[in-house]
C-alpha cells in the first residue's frame, strides 16, 4: 500500500522544496510536477517526491482524516 501526505511548500530551491507536513518540515523533490508550483502551494508527498498539487481545502480534509486515523507523527 502506498501513502502520500499533504503539506504546504514553504521554500523552493531549484527542484528541491521544504514542505510543512503535520507541523514538521520535510524535504521533497519537485521533478514530477513540471515546475508549476510556488511557495504556499499544497502538494501530496510520497517517498520524498511531490506527486500532485492540491488545493488548500483538500489538504485540510486529508490532515483531518490523518488525525482521525490516529494522528501518527511524521
PQR file of N, CA, C, O and H, with PARSE charges and radii, in Angstrom:
ATOM      1  N   UNK A   1       0.838  -1.181   0.000 -0.4000 1.5000
ATOM      2  CA  UNK A   1       0.000   0.000   0.000 -0.0000 2.0000
ATOM      3  C   UNK A   1       0.876   1.235   0.000  0.5500 1.7000
ATOM      4  O   UNK A   1       1.868   1.288   0.727 -0.5500 1.4000
ATOM      5  N   UNK A   2       0.536   2.210  -0.786 -0.4000 1.5000
ATOM      6  CA  UNK A   2       1.275   3.470  -0.848 -0.0000 2.0000
ATOM      7  C   UNK A   2       0.514   4.534  -0.076  0.5500 1.7000
ATOM      8  O   UNK A   2      -0.715   4.518  -0.012 -0.5500 1.4000
ATOM      9  H   UNK A   2      -0.270   2.167  -1.376  0.4000 1.0000
ATOM     10  N   UNK A   3       1.253   5.445   0.500 -0.4000 1.5000
ATOM     11  CA  UNK A   3       0.647   6.515   1.275 -0.0000 2.0000
ATOM     12  C   UNK A   3       1.310   7.832   0.901  0.5500 1.7000
ATOM     13  O   UNK A   3       2.537   7.931   0.884 -0.5500 1.4000
ATOM     14  H   UNK A   3       2.252   5.458   0.448  0.4000 1.0000
ATOM     15  N   UNK A   4       0.518   8.821   0.609 -0.4000 1.5000
ATOM     16  CA  UNK A   4       1.018  10.163   0.363 -0.0000 2.0000
ATOM     17  C   UNK A   4       0.440  11.067   1.441  0.5500 1.7000
ATOM     18  O   UNK A   4      -0.688  10.871   1.893 -0.5500 1.4000
ATOM     19  H   UNK A   4      -0.479   8.740   0.624  0.4000 1.0000
ATOM     20  N   UNK A   5       1.224  12.058   1.849 -0.4000 1.5000
ATOM     21  CA  UNK A   5       0.759  13.009   2.853 -0.0000 2.0000
ATOM     22  C   UNK A   5       0.732  14.401   2.238  0.5500 1.7000
ATOM     23  O   UNK A   5       1.503  14.708   1.329 -0.5500 1.4000
ATOM     24  H   UNK A   5       2.141  12.217   1.482  0.4000 1.0000
ATOM     25  N   UNK A   6      -0.165  15.237   2.746 -0.4000 1.5000
ATOM     26  CA  UNK A   6      -0.326  16.588   2.235 -0.0000 2.0000
ATOM     27  C   UNK A   6       0.537  17.556   3.031  0.5500 1.7000
ATOM     28  O   UNK A   6       0.717  17.400   4.239 -0.5500 1.4000
ATOM     29  H   UNK A   6      -0.791  14.987   3.485  0.4000 1.0000
ATOM     30  N   UNK A   7       1.067  18.561   2.334 -0.4000 1.5000
ATOM     31  CA  UNK A   7       1.848  19.590   3.010 -0.0000 2.0000
ATOM     32  C   UNK A   7       1.870  20.863   2.194  0.5500 1.7000
ATOM     33  O   UNK A   7       1.487  20.883   1.024 -0.5500 1.4000
ATOM     34  H   UNK A   7       0.920  18.687   1.353  0.4000 1.0000
ATOM     35  N   UNK A   8       2.338  21.951   2.850 -0.4000 1.5000
ATOM     36  CA  UNK A   8       2.404  23.263   2.205 -0.0000 2.0000
ATOM     37  C   UNK A   8       3.861  23.609   1.950  0.5500 1.7000
ATOM     38  O   UNK A   8       4.695  23.507   2.851 -0.5500 1.4000
ATOM     39  H   UNK A   8       2.650  21.935   3.800  0.4000 1.0000
ATOM     40  N   UNK A   9       4.168  24.014   0.733 -0.4000 1.5000
ATOM     41  CA  UNK A   9       5.532  24.394   0.375 -0.0000 2.0000
ATOM     42  C   UNK A   9       5.898  25.702   1.072  0.5500 1.7000
ATOM     43  O   UNK A   9       5.181  26.697   0.969 -0.5500 1.4000
ATOM     44  H   UNK A   9       3.492  24.097   0.002  0.4000 1.0000
ATOM     45  N   UNK A  10       7.030  25.682   1.787 -0.4000 1.5000
ATOM     46  CA  UNK A  10       7.491  26.876   2.493 -0.0000 2.0000
ATOM     47  C   UNK A  10       8.731  27.484   1.851  0.5500 1.7000
ATOM     48  O   UNK A  10       9.042  28.652   2.089 -0.5500 1.4000
ATOM     49  H   UNK A  10       7.612  24.874   1.871  0.4000 1.0000
ATOM     50  N   UNK A  11       9.443  26.704   1.041 -0.4000 1.5000
ATOM     51  CA  UNK A  11      10.657  27.203   0.396 -0.0000 2.0000
ATOM     52  C   UNK A  11      10.957  26.362  -0.837  0.5500 1.7000
ATOM     53  O   UNK A  11      10.752  25.148  -0.830 -0.5500 1.4000
ATOM     54  H   UNK A  11       9.191  25.756   0.847  0.4000 1.0000
ATOM     55  N   UNK A  12      11.440  27.003  -1.890 -0.4000 1.5000
ATOM     56  CA  UNK A  12      11.827  26.296  -3.111 -0.0000 2.0000
ATOM     57  C   UNK A  12      13.235  26.726  -3.495  0.5500 1.7000
ATOM     58  O   UNK A  12      13.558  27.913  -3.521 -0.5500 1.4000
ATOM     59  H   UNK A  12      11.606  27.989  -1.895  0.4000 1.0000
ATOM     60  N   UNK A  13      14.068  25.727  -3.792 -0.4000 1.5000
ATOM     61  CA  UNK A  13      15.428  25.968  -4.273 -0.0000 2.0000
ATOM     62  C   UNK A  13      15.654  25.034  -5.454  0.5500 1.7000
ATOM     63  O   UNK A  13      16.024  23.874  -5.274 -0.5500 1.4000
ATOM     64  H   UNK A  13      13.807  24.762  -3.770  0.4000 1.0000
ATOM     65  N   UNK A  14      15.431  25.542  -6.663 -0.4000 1.5000
ATOM     66  CA  UNK A  14      15.536  24.709  -7.853 -0.0000 2.0000
ATOM     67  C   UNK A  14      14.433  23.668  -7.874  0.5500 1.7000
ATOM     68  O   UNK A  14      13.250  24.011  -7.895 -0.5500 1.4000
ATOM     69  H   UNK A  14      15.130  26.485  -6.809  0.4000 1.0000
ATOM     70  N   UNK A  15      14.814  22.394  -7.867 -0.4000 1.5000
ATOM     71  CA  UNK A  15      13.839  21.296  -7.870 -0.0000 2.0000
ATOM     72  C   UNK A  15      13.639  20.703  -6.472  0.5500 1.7000
ATOM     73  O   UNK A  15      12.990  19.667  -6.326 -0.5500 1.4000
ATOM     74  H   UNK A  15      15.774  22.115  -7.849  0.4000 1.0000
ATOM     75  N   UNK A  16      14.194  21.353  -5.447 -0.4000 1.5000
ATOM     76  CA  UNK A  16      14.075  20.882  -4.067 -0.0000 2.0000
ATOM     77  C   UNK A  16      13.182  21.860  -3.303  0.5500 1.7000
ATOM     78  O   UNK A  16      13.294  23.074  -3.473 -0.5500 1.4000
ATOM     79  H   UNK A  16      14.722  22.194  -5.565  0.4000 1.0000
ATOM     80  N   UNK A  17      12.298  21.326  -2.462 -0.4000 1.5000
ATOM     81  CA  UNK A  17      11.423  22.184  -1.669 -0.0000 2.0000
ATOM     82  C   UNK A  17      11.438  21.757  -0.213  0.5500 1.7000
ATOM     83  O   UNK A  17      11.711  20.603   0.117 -0.5500 1.4000
ATOM     84  H   UNK A  17      12.207  20.339  -2.324  0.4000 1.0000
ATOM     85  N   UNK A  18      11.140  22.717   0.647 -0.4000 1.5000
ATOM     86  CA  UNK A  18      10.851  22.420   2.039 -0.0000 2.0000
ATOM     87  C   UNK A  18       9.343  22.495   2.164  0.5500 1.7000
ATOM     88  O   UNK A  18       8.716  23.459   1.724 -0.5500 1.4000
ATOM     89  H   UNK A  18      10.918  23.655   0.379  0.4000 1.0000
ATOM     90  N   UNK A  19       8.764  21.460   2.773 -0.4000 1.5000
ATOM     91  CA  UNK A  19       7.315  21.355   2.858 -0.0000 2.0000
ATOM     92  C   UNK A  19       6.911  21.115   4.308  0.5500 1.7000
ATOM     93  O   UNK A  19       7.468  20.244   4.976 -0.5500 1.4000
ATOM     94  H   UNK A  19       9.273  20.677   3.131  0.4000 1.0000
ATOM     95  N   UNK A  20       5.941  21.889   4.794 -0.4000 1.5000
ATOM     96  CA  UNK A  20       5.439  21.716   6.146 -0.0000 2.0000
ATOM     97  C   UNK A  20       4.354  20.639   6.125  0.5500 1.7000
ATOM     98  O   UNK A  20       3.306  20.792   5.499 -0.5500 1.4000
ATOM     99  H   UNK A  20       5.489  22.597   4.251  0.4000 1.0000
ATOM    100  N   UNK A  21       4.643  19.546   6.830 -0.4000 1.5000
ATOM    101  CA  UNK A  21       3.726  18.411   6.916 -0.0000 2.0000
ATOM    102  C   UNK A  21       3.472  18.115   8.393  0.5500 1.7000
ATOM    103  O   UNK A  21       4.394  17.734   9.114 -0.5500 1.4000
ATOM    104  H   UNK A  21       5.495  19.421   7.338  0.4000 1.0000
ATOM    105  N   UNK A  22       2.237  18.286   8.846 -0.4000 1.5000
ATOM    106  CA  UNK A  22       1.877  17.984  10.232 -0.0000 2.0000
ATOM    107  C   UNK A  22       2.843  18.638  11.220  0.5500 1.7000
ATOM    108  O   UNK A  22       3.379  17.962  12.099 -0.5500 1.4000
ATOM    109  H   UNK A  22       1.488  18.595   8.260  0.4000 1.0000
ATOM    110  N   UNK A  23       3.068  19.932  11.085 -0.4000 1.5000
ATOM    111  CA  UNK A  23       3.937  20.740  11.942 -0.0000 2.0000
ATOM    112  C   UNK A  23       5.412  20.323  11.893  0.5500 1.7000
ATOM    113  O   UNK A  23       6.170  20.652  12.806 -0.5500 1.4000
ATOM    114  H   UNK A  23       2.633  20.481  10.371  0.4000 1.0000
ATOM    115  N   UNK A  24       5.825  19.616  10.861 -0.4000 1.5000
ATOM    116  CA  UNK A  24       7.214  19.216  10.657 -0.0000 2.0000
ATOM    117  C   UNK A  24       7.634  19.643   9.259  0.5500 1.7000
ATOM    118  O   UNK A  24       6.838  19.570   8.323 -0.5500 1.4000
ATOM    119  H   UNK A  24       5.209  19.349  10.119  0.4000 1.0000
ATOM    120  N   UNK A  25       8.873  20.086   9.110 -0.4000 1.5000
ATOM    121  CA  UNK A  25       9.377  20.452   7.791 -0.0000 2.0000
ATOM    122  C   UNK A  25      10.143  19.280   7.199  0.5500 1.7000
ATOM    123  O   UNK A  25      11.038  18.724   7.835 -0.5500 1.4000
ATOM    124  H   UNK A  25       9.519  20.145   9.871  0.4000 1.0000
ATOM    125  N   UNK A  26       9.783  18.911   5.977 -0.4000 1.5000
ATOM    126  CA  UNK A  26      10.440  17.803   5.276 -0.0000 2.0000
ATOM    127  C   UNK A  26      10.912  18.290   3.909  0.5500 1.7000
ATOM    128  O   UNK A  26      10.405  19.274   3.371 -0.5500 1.4000
ATOM    129  H   UNK A  26       9.056  19.362   5.460  0.4000 1.0000
ATOM    130  N   UNK A  27      11.892  17.580   3.363 -0.4000 1.5000
ATOM    131  CA  UNK A  27      12.382  17.887   2.027 -0.0000 2.0000
ATOM    132  C   UNK A  27      11.607  17.078   0.997  0.5500 1.7000
ATOM    133  O   UNK A  27      11.264  15.920   1.234 -0.5500 1.4000
ATOM    134  H   UNK A  27      12.304  16.780   3.799  0.4000 1.0000
ATOM    135  N   UNK A  28      11.339  17.688  -0.132 -0.4000 1.5000
ATOM    136  CA  UNK A  28      10.646  16.978  -1.217 -0.0000 2.0000
ATOM    137  C   UNK A  28      11.173  17.466  -2.560  0.5500 1.7000
ATOM    138  O   UNK A  28      11.411  18.659  -2.746 -0.5500 1.4000
ATOM    139  H   UNK A  28      11.619  18.629  -0.324  0.4000 1.0000
ATOM    140  N   UNK A  29      11.351  16.553  -3.476 -0.4000 1.5000
ATOM    141  CA  UNK A  29      11.740  16.883  -4.844 -0.0000 2.0000
ATOM    142  C   UNK A  29      10.497  17.318  -5.618  0.5500 1.7000
ATOM    143  O   UNK A  29       9.400  16.812  -5.380 -0.5500 1.4000
ATOM    144  H   UNK A  29      11.158  15.584  -3.325  0.4000 1.0000
ATOM    145  N   UNK A  30      10.676  18.257  -6.544 -0.4000 1.5000
ATOM    146  CA  UNK A  30       9.570  18.786  -7.336 -0.0000 2.0000
ATOM    147  C   UNK A  30       9.593  18.319  -8.787  0.5500 1.7000
ATOM    148  O   UNK A  30       8.772  18.764  -9.589 -0.5500 1.4000
ATOM    149  H   UNK A  30      11.567  18.668  -6.737  0.4000 1.0000
ATOM    150  N   UNK A  31      10.515  17.433  -9.133 -0.4000 1.5000
ATOM    151  CA  UNK A  31      10.704  16.999 -10.520 -0.0000 2.0000
ATOM    152  C   UNK A  31       9.428  16.513 -11.205  0.5500 1.7000
ATOM    153  O   UNK A  31       9.264  16.721 -12.407 -0.5500 1.4000
ATOM    154  H   UNK A  31      11.181  17.071  -8.481  0.4000 1.0000
ATOM    155  N   UNK A  32       8.541  15.883 -10.480 -0.4000 1.5000
ATOM    156  CA  UNK A  32       7.361  15.263 -11.086 -0.0000 2.0000
ATOM    157  C   UNK A  32       6.223  16.251 -11.360  0.5500 1.7000
ATOM    158  O   UNK A  32       5.225  15.879 -11.977 -0.5500 1.4000
ATOM    159  H   UNK A  32       8.675  15.714  -9.503  0.4000 1.0000
ATOM    160  N   UNK A  33       6.358  17.496 -10.914 -0.4000 1.5000
ATOM    161  CA  UNK A  33       5.268  18.455 -11.062 -0.0000 2.0000
ATOM    162  C   UNK A  33       5.434  19.415 -12.226  0.5500 1.7000
ATOM    163  O   UNK A  33       4.551  20.241 -12.459 -0.5500 1.4000
ATOM    164  H   UNK A  33       7.169  17.798 -10.413  0.4000 1.0000
ATOM    165  N   UNK A  34       6.505  19.338 -12.947 -0.4000 1.5000
ATOM    166  CA  UNK A  34       6.671  20.151 -14.140 -0.0000 2.0000
ATOM    167  C   UNK A  34       6.855  21.642 -13.901  0.5500 1.7000
ATOM    168  O   UNK A  34       6.621  22.432 -14.816 -0.5500 1.4000
ATOM    169  H   UNK A  34       7.222  18.667 -12.758  0.4000 1.0000
ATOM    170  N   UNK A  35       7.264  22.055 -12.705 -0.4000 1.5000
ATOM    171  CA  UNK A  35       7.583  23.448 -12.448 -0.0000 2.0000
ATOM    172  C   UNK A  35       6.410  24.361 -12.157  0.5500 1.7000
ATOM    173  O   UNK A  35       6.613  25.563 -11.988 -0.5500 1.4000
ATOM    174  H   UNK A  35       7.454  21.413 -11.962  0.4000 1.0000
ATOM    175  N   UNK A  36       5.203  23.852 -12.092 -0.4000 1.5000
ATOM    176  CA  UNK A  36       4.028  24.689 -11.865 -0.0000 2.0000
ATOM    177  C   UNK A  36       3.666  24.735 -10.379  0.5500 1.7000
ATOM    178  O   UNK A  36       2.506  24.535 -10.021 -0.5500 1.4000
ATOM    179  H   UNK A  36       5.037  22.876 -12.229  0.4000 1.0000
ATOM    180  N   UNK A  37       4.650  24.995  -9.513 -0.4000 1.5000
ATOM    181  CA  UNK A  37       4.380  25.113  -8.080 -0.0000 2.0000
ATOM    182  C   UNK A  37       5.104  26.334  -7.522  0.5500 1.7000
ATOM    183  O   UNK A  37       6.133  26.764  -8.042 -0.5500 1.4000
ATOM    184  H   UNK A  37       5.593  25.158  -9.804  0.4000 1.0000
ATOM    185  N   UNK A  38       4.538  26.876  -6.454 -0.4000 1.5000
ATOM    186  CA  UNK A  38       5.083  28.070  -5.819 -0.0000 2.0000
ATOM    187  C   UNK A  38       5.036  27.911  -4.310  0.5500 1.7000
ATOM    188  O   UNK A  38       4.320  27.056  -3.788 -0.5500 1.4000
ATOM    189  H   UNK A  38       3.701  26.526  -6.032  0.4000 1.0000
ATOM    190  N   UNK A  39       5.805  28.742  -3.611 -0.4000 1.5000
ATOM    191  CA  UNK A  39       5.719  28.779  -2.156 -0.0000 2.0000
ATOM    192  C   UNK A  39       4.271  29.073  -1.782  0.5500 1.7000
ATOM    193  O   UNK A  39       3.641  29.962  -2.354 -0.5500 1.4000
ATOM    194  H   UNK A  39       6.386  29.437  -4.035  0.4000 1.0000
ATOM    195  N   UNK A  40       3.755  28.321  -0.823 -0.4000 1.5000
ATOM    196  CA  UNK A  40       2.363  28.473  -0.395 -0.0000 2.0000
ATOM    197  C   UNK A  40       1.421  27.446  -0.999  0.5500 1.7000
ATOM    198  O   UNK A  40       0.317  27.247  -0.491 -0.5500 1.4000
ATOM    199  H   UNK A  40       4.268  27.599  -0.359  0.4000 1.0000
ATOM    200  N   UNK A  41       1.838  26.789  -2.074 -0.4000 1.5000
ATOM    201  CA  UNK A  41       1.013  25.741  -2.679 -0.0000 2.0000
ATOM    202  C   UNK A  41       1.007  24.494  -1.804  0.5500 1.7000
ATOM    203  O   UNK A  41       1.937  24.250  -1.035 -0.5500 1.4000
ATOM    204  H   UNK A  41       2.735  26.950  -2.487  0.4000 1.0000
ATOM    205  N   UNK A  42      -0.040  23.727  -1.935 -0.4000 1.5000
ATOM    206  CA  UNK A  42      -0.161  22.445  -1.225 -0.0000 2.0000
ATOM    207  C   UNK A  42       0.110  21.309  -2.204  0.5500 1.7000
ATOM    208  O   UNK A  42      -0.317  21.343  -3.358 -0.5500 1.4000
ATOM    209  H   UNK A  42      -0.795  23.925  -2.559  0.4000 1.0000
ATOM    210  N   UNK A  43       0.832  20.303  -1.715 -0.4000 1.5000
ATOM    211  CA  UNK A  43       1.192  19.157  -2.541 -0.0000 2.0000
ATOM    212  C   UNK A  43       1.028  17.868  -1.747  0.5500 1.7000
ATOM    213  O   UNK A  43       1.028  17.869  -0.516 -0.5500 1.4000
ATOM    214  H   UNK A  43       1.179  20.276  -0.777  0.4000 1.0000
ATOM    215  N   UNK A  44       0.887  16.764  -2.487 -0.4000 1.5000
ATOM    216  CA  UNK A  44       0.946  15.441  -1.894 -0.0000 2.0000
ATOM    217  C   UNK A  44       2.372  14.940  -2.043  0.5500 1.7000
ATOM    218  O   UNK A  44       2.968  15.068  -3.113 -0.5500 1.4000
ATOM    219  H   UNK A  44       0.888  16.764  -3.487  0.4000 1.0000
ATOM    220  N   UNK A  45       2.926  14.369  -0.975 -0.4000 1.5000
ATOM    221  CA  UNK A  45       4.299  13.874  -0.987 -0.0000 2.0000
ATOM    222  C   UNK A  45       4.295  12.375  -0.757  0.5500 1.7000
ATOM    223  O   UNK A  45       3.619  11.867   0.137 -0.5500 1.4000
ATOM    224  H   UNK A  45       2.442  14.265  -0.106  0.4000 1.0000
ATOM    225  N   UNK A  46       5.065  11.676  -1.585 -0.4000 1.5000
ATOM    226  CA  UNK A  46       5.265  10.231  -1.433 -0.0000 2.0000
ATOM    227  C   UNK A  46       6.726   9.925  -1.725  0.5500 1.7000
ATOM    228  O   UNK A  46       7.250  10.314  -2.769 -0.5500 1.4000
ATOM    229  H   UNK A  46       5.614  12.089  -2.312  0.4000 1.0000
ATOM    230  N   UNK A  47       7.382   9.231  -0.808 -0.4000 1.5000
ATOM    231  CA  UNK A  47       8.764   8.771  -0.979 -0.0000 2.0000
ATOM    232  C   UNK A  47       9.719   9.914  -1.340  0.5500 1.7000
ATOM    233  O   UNK A  47      10.633   9.733  -2.145 -0.5500 1.4000
ATOM    234  H   UNK A  47       6.957   8.914   0.040  0.4000 1.0000
ATOM    235  N   UNK A  48       9.502  11.095  -0.740 -0.4000 1.5000
ATOM    236  CA  UNK A  48      10.400  12.210  -0.964 -0.0000 2.0000
ATOM    237  C   UNK A  48      10.116  13.037  -2.204  0.5500 1.7000
ATOM    238  O   UNK A  48      10.870  13.959  -2.518 -0.5500 1.4000
ATOM    239  H   UNK A  48       8.760  11.243  -0.086  0.4000 1.0000
ATOM    240  N   UNK A  49       9.044  12.724  -2.912 -0.4000 1.5000
ATOM    241  CA  UNK A  49       8.677  13.467  -4.127 -0.0000 2.0000
ATOM    242  C   UNK A  49       7.282  14.065  -3.979  0.5500 1.7000
ATOM    243  O   UNK A  49       6.364  13.406  -3.492 -0.5500 1.4000
ATOM    244  H   UNK A  49       8.431  11.976  -2.657  0.4000 1.0000
ATOM    245  N   UNK A  50       7.132  15.314  -4.402 -0.4000 1.5000
ATOM    246  CA  UNK A  50       5.804  15.902  -4.523 -0.0000 2.0000
ATOM    247  C   UNK A  50       5.191  15.296  -5.784  0.5500 1.7000
ATOM    248  O   UNK A  50       5.736  15.444  -6.878 -0.5500 1.4000
ATOM    249  H   UNK A  50       7.878  15.850  -4.798  0.4000 1.0000
ATOM    250  N   UNK A  51       4.065  14.617  -5.626 -0.4000 1.5000
ATOM    251  CA  UNK A  51       3.496  13.880  -6.748 -0.0000 2.0000
ATOM    252  C   UNK A  51       2.249  14.530  -7.346  0.5500 1.7000
ATOM    253  O   UNK A  51       1.822  14.169  -8.442 -0.5500 1.4000
ATOM    254  H   UNK A  51       3.623  14.497  -4.737  0.4000 1.0000
ATOM    255  N   UNK A  52       1.667  15.489  -6.622 -0.4000 1.5000
ATOM    256  CA  UNK A  52       0.455  16.133  -7.132 -0.0000 2.0000
ATOM    257  C   UNK A  52       0.238  17.440  -6.383  0.5500 1.7000
ATOM    258  O   UNK A  52       0.465  17.510  -5.175 -0.5500 1.4000
ATOM    259  H   UNK A  52       2.014  15.782  -5.731  0.4000 1.0000
ATOM    260  N   UNK A  53      -0.195  18.463  -7.085 -0.4000 1.5000
ATOM    261  CA  UNK A  53      -0.578  19.724  -6.471 -0.0000 2.0000
ATOM    262  C   UNK A  53      -2.062  19.632  -6.113  0.5500 1.7000
ATOM    263  O   UNK A  53      -2.872  19.180  -6.923 -0.5500 1.4000
ATOM    264  H   UNK A  53      -0.380  18.406  -8.066  0.4000 1.0000
ATOM    265  N   UNK A  54      -2.416  20.061  -4.901 -0.4000 1.5000
ATOM    266  CA  UNK A  54      -3.813  20.016  -4.457 -0.0000 2.0000
ATOM    267  C   UNK A  54      -4.191  21.385  -3.907  0.5500 1.7000
ATOM    268  O   UNK A  54      -3.328  22.226  -3.655 -0.5500 1.4000
ATOM    269  H   UNK A  54      -1.759  20.428  -4.244  0.4000 1.0000
ATOM    270  N   UNK A  55      -5.497  21.599  -3.722 -0.4000 1.5000
ATOM    271  CA  UNK A  55      -5.923  22.882  -3.161 -0.0000 2.0000
ATOM    272  C   UNK A  55      -5.926  22.812  -1.629  0.5500 1.7000
ATOM    273  O   UNK A  55      -5.835  21.734  -1.042 -0.5500 1.4000
ATOM    274  H   UNK A  55      -6.199  20.916  -3.927  0.4000 1.0000
ATOM    275  N   UNK A  56      -6.033  23.970  -1.008 -0.4000 1.5000
ATOM    276  CA  UNK A  56      -5.957  24.059   0.451 -0.0000 2.0000
ATOM    277  C   UNK A  56      -7.065  23.260   1.126  0.5500 1.7000
ATOM    278  O   UNK A  56      -6.822  22.616   2.146 -0.5500 1.4000
ATOM    279  H   UNK A  56      -6.107  24.845  -1.485  0.4000 1.0000
ATOM    280  N   UNK A  57      -8.270  23.289   0.578 -0.4000 1.5000
ATOM    281  CA  UNK A  57      -9.398  22.564   1.172 -0.0000 2.0000
ATOM    282  C   UNK A  57      -9.113  21.059   1.220  0.5500 1.7000
ATOM    283  O   UNK A  57      -9.341  20.414   2.243 -0.5500 1.4000
ATOM    284  H   UNK A  57      -8.468  23.812  -0.251  0.4000 1.0000
ATOM    285  N   UNK A  58      -8.617  20.508   0.118 -0.4000 1.5000
ATOM    286  CA  UNK A  58      -8.294  19.084   0.088 -0.0000 2.0000
ATOM    287  C   UNK A  58      -7.183  18.762   1.085  0.5500 1.7000
ATOM    288  O   UNK A  58      -7.228  17.723   1.744 -0.5500 1.4000
ATOM    289  H   UNK A  58      -8.432  21.032  -0.713  0.4000 1.0000
ATOM    290  N   UNK A  59      -6.193  19.633   1.203 -0.4000 1.5000
ATOM    291  CA  UNK A  59      -5.109  19.418   2.153 -0.0000 2.0000
ATOM    292  C   UNK A  59      -5.641  19.388   3.586  0.5500 1.7000
ATOM    293  O   UNK A  59      -5.238  18.535   4.377 -0.5500 1.4000
ATOM    294  H   UNK A  59      -6.156  20.477   0.668  0.4000 1.0000
ATOM    295  N   UNK A  60      -6.532  20.298   3.920 -0.4000 1.5000
ATOM    296  CA  UNK A  60      -7.121  20.339   5.270 -0.0000 2.0000
ATOM    297  C   UNK A  60      -7.941  19.082   5.546  0.5500 1.7000
ATOM    298  O   UNK A  60      -7.869  18.524   6.641 -0.5500 1.4000
ATOM    299  H   UNK A  60      -6.860  20.991   3.278  0.4000 1.0000
ATOM    300  N   UNK A  61      -8.725  18.631   4.556 -0.4000 1.5000
ATOM    301  CA  UNK A  61      -9.515  17.419   4.726 -0.0000 2.0000
ATOM    302  C   UNK A  61      -8.621  16.199   4.951  0.5500 1.7000
ATOM    303  O   UNK A  61      -8.933  15.344   5.780 -0.5500 1.4000
ATOM    304  H   UNK A  61      -8.783  19.085   3.666  0.4000 1.0000
ATOM    305  N   UNK A  62      -7.513  16.117   4.215 -0.4000 1.5000
ATOM    306  CA  UNK A  62      -6.592  14.992   4.385 -0.0000 2.0000
ATOM    307  C   UNK A  62      -5.909  15.023   5.751  0.5500 1.7000
ATOM    308  O   UNK A  62      -5.698  13.978   6.368 -0.5500 1.4000
ATOM    309  H   UNK A  62      -7.259  16.811   3.541  0.4000 1.0000
ATOM    310  N   UNK A  63      -5.565  16.226   6.222 -0.4000 1.5000
ATOM    311  CA  UNK A  63      -4.956  16.346   7.551 -0.0000 2.0000
ATOM    312  C   UNK A  63      -5.949  15.916   8.634  0.5500 1.7000
ATOM    313  O   UNK A  63      -5.573  15.218   9.576 -0.5500 1.4000
ATOM    314  H   UNK A  63      -5.736  17.074   5.721  0.4000 1.0000
ATOM    315  N   UNK A  64      -7.203  16.327   8.505 -0.4000 1.5000
ATOM    316  CA  UNK A  64      -8.227  15.924   9.472 -0.0000 2.0000
ATOM    317  C   UNK A  64      -8.419  14.413   9.466  0.5500 1.7000
ATOM    318  O   UNK A  64      -8.551  13.799  10.525 -0.5500 1.4000
ATOM    319  H   UNK A  64      -7.508  16.894   7.740  0.4000 1.0000
ATOM    320  N   UNK A  65      -8.434  13.815   8.288 -0.4000 1.5000
ATOM    321  CA  UNK A  65      -8.573  12.367   8.183 -0.0000 2.0000
ATOM    322  C   UNK A  65      -7.386  11.670   8.840  0.5500 1.7000
ATOM    323  O   UNK A  65      -7.562  10.686   9.559 -0.5500 1.4000
ATOM    324  H   UNK A  65      -8.327  14.314   7.428  0.4000 1.0000
ATOM    325  N   UNK A  66      -6.175  12.177   8.596 -0.4000 1.5000
ATOM    326  CA  UNK A  66      -4.966  11.610   9.203 -0.0000 2.0000
ATOM    327  C   UNK A  66      -5.091  11.612  10.730  0.5500 1.7000
ATOM    328  O   UNK A  66      -4.758  10.627  11.389 -0.5500 1.4000
ATOM    329  H   UNK A  66      -6.032  12.976   8.012  0.4000 1.0000
ATOM    330  N   UNK A  67      -5.576  12.729  11.285 -0.4000 1.5000
ATOM    331  CA  UNK A  67      -5.744  12.835  12.737 -0.0000 2.0000
ATOM    332  C   UNK A  67      -6.802  11.858  13.247  0.5500 1.7000
ATOM    333  O   UNK A  67      -6.638  11.275  14.319 -0.5500 1.4000
ATOM    334  H   UNK A  67      -5.847  13.529  10.750  0.4000 1.0000
ATOM    335  N   UNK A  68      -7.883  11.675  12.494 -0.4000 1.5000
ATOM    336  CA  UNK A  68      -8.923  10.725  12.867 -0.0000 2.0000
ATOM    337  C   UNK A  68      -8.399   9.290  12.894  0.5500 1.7000
ATOM    338  O   UNK A  68      -8.860   8.463  13.681 -0.5500 1.4000
ATOM    339  H   UNK A  68      -8.016  12.148  11.623  0.4000 1.0000
ATOM    340  N   UNK A  69      -7.435   9.009  12.026 -0.4000 1.5000
ATOM    341  CA  UNK A  69      -6.874   7.652  11.936 -0.0000 2.0000
ATOM    342  C   UNK A  69      -5.806   7.386  12.987  0.5500 1.7000
ATOM    343  O   UNK A  69      -5.184   6.324  12.976 -0.5500 1.4000
ATOM    344  H   UNK A  69      -7.061   9.680  11.386  0.4000 1.0000
ATOM    345  N   UNK A  70      -5.585   8.313  13.877 -0.4000 1.5000
ATOM    346  CA  UNK A  70      -4.631   8.086  14.950 -0.0000 2.0000
ATOM    347  C   UNK A  70      -3.568   9.136  15.068  0.5500 1.7000
ATOM    348  O   UNK A  70      -2.851   9.182  16.067 -0.5500 1.4000
ATOM    349  H   UNK A  70      -6.090   9.176  13.886  0.4000 1.0000
ATOM    350  N   UNK A  71      -3.446   9.981  14.073 -0.4000 1.5000
ATOM    351  CA  UNK A  71      -2.551  11.116  14.155 -0.0000 2.0000
ATOM    352  C   UNK A  71      -1.094  10.782  14.379  0.5500 1.7000
ATOM    353  O   UNK A  71      -0.407  11.510  15.095 -0.5500 1.4000
ATOM    354  H   UNK A  71      -4.029   9.944  13.261  0.4000 1.0000
ATOM    355  N   UNK A  72      -0.605   9.721  13.800 -0.4000 1.5000
ATOM    356  CA  UNK A  72       0.820   9.396  13.938 -0.0000 2.0000
ATOM    357  C   UNK A  72       1.645  10.570  13.439  0.5500 1.7000
ATOM    358  O   UNK A  72       1.286  11.212  12.451 -0.5500 1.4000
ATOM    359  H   UNK A  72      -1.163   9.130  13.218  0.4000 1.0000
ATOM    360  N   UNK A  73       2.752  10.854  14.121 -0.4000 1.5000
ATOM    361  CA  UNK A  73       3.610  11.961  13.698 -0.0000 2.0000
ATOM    362  C   UNK A  73       4.418  11.569  12.479  0.5500 1.7000
ATOM    363  O   UNK A  73       4.660  10.389  12.221 -0.5500 1.4000
ATOM    364  H   UNK A  73       3.043  10.333  14.923  0.4000 1.0000
ATOM    365  N   UNK A  74       4.828  12.575  11.742 -0.4000 1.5000
ATOM    366  CA  UNK A  74       5.617  12.368  10.532 -0.0000 2.0000
ATOM    367  C   UNK A  74       6.951  11.909  10.955  0.5500 1.7000
ATOM    368  O   UNK A  74       7.814  11.661  10.113 -0.5500 1.4000
ATOM    369  H   UNK A  74       4.632  13.533  11.952  0.4000 1.0000
TER
END
